[in-house]
Amino acid sequence: MTASTLTGSLLVATPLLDEPPFRRSVILLLDHDDDGALGVVVNRAADLSVGQVLPNWSSAVDEPGVLFMGGPVGTDSALAVAEVAESTDPPGWRGCFGRIGLVDLDVPPALLEGAITRMRIFAGYAGWSGGQLEGEIAEGAWYVVESVPEDVFGHDPDTLWRRVLRRQTDQMAYLATYPDDPTQN
């Protein structure tokens, strides 16, 4: 993460962002520059196994083995986010940051065996035009925090929003206890 890009960061929805599909979402930014940003919601598992949609890829994805709802844009398309083994550059791979990147789902899975260490498949994505995301951050809709690979590939996506907030070292950590419905507090 550099001063000029948020690629590789997480966007964590603040309590002010209380409308679907972004309420309590955690978004991994895969690309961010002056032209805009693209990311996937990493904490919205669907009730649909990858095997039902992309059977050739079902053995390549990590548990829980389901499709994830990556965002409201392009929900009829799939993005595969993966971590590659050290010093590999497999066919169909486009690195985004570190060892995290996108896999071309048109490439036969057998060509990637041994190169991909972890993978998730997302239906749709979240996208922003140039300056739009920066405006939303300035308005207080998103916190920007560092990501770790476990954020993308962890086995308990439902608790990710609270876990990411809890690990922060400032007052943001207190928001991990923010009630689901503050009117019932």
Secondary structure by P-SEA (a helix, b strand, c coil): ccccccccbbbbbccccccccccbbbbbbcccccccccccccccccccccccccccccccccccccccccccccccbbbbbbcccccccccccccccccbbbbccccccccccccccccccccbbbbbccaaaaaaaaaccbbbbbbcccccccccccaaaaaaaaacccccccccccccccccc
